[in-house]
Amino acid sequence: VQLVESGGGLVQPGRSLRLSCAASGLMFNMYTMAWFRQAPGKDRELVANIDTATITYHADSVKDRFTISRDNVKNTVYLQMNTLKPEDTSVYYCAAKWRGRKEYAYWGQGTQVTVST
């Protein structure tokens, strides 16, 4: 199984970025997909997830700014991030878990997002 994130970078506050996570080696449509983030010195945080029925969850800190979506044909999950703030600066990780399971079994390598002037 491989999860490969892309789309990170340096962006000014108030701007947008879209992260992508391309999955291979798994039955993508049978997995709940998620985005986590971790900033230096902080705990890893669940940002958003989307289950096999495309029901989504977004953390309060990103609600109304970030949107998770998935494309089961392209085996890809996205995170559209709008109105970015400096506190969104983190390494963002894609993760996958089999539907009904509690733990995320598969993780990507992470992509850095830096929000700064």
ABEGO torsion letter per residue (X at the ends): XBBBBBGBEBBBBGBBBBBBBBBBGBBAAABBBBBBBBBBGBBBBBABBBBAAGBBBBBAAABGABBBBBBAAAGBBBBBBBGBBAAABBBBBBBBBBBGBABBABBBAEBBBBBBX
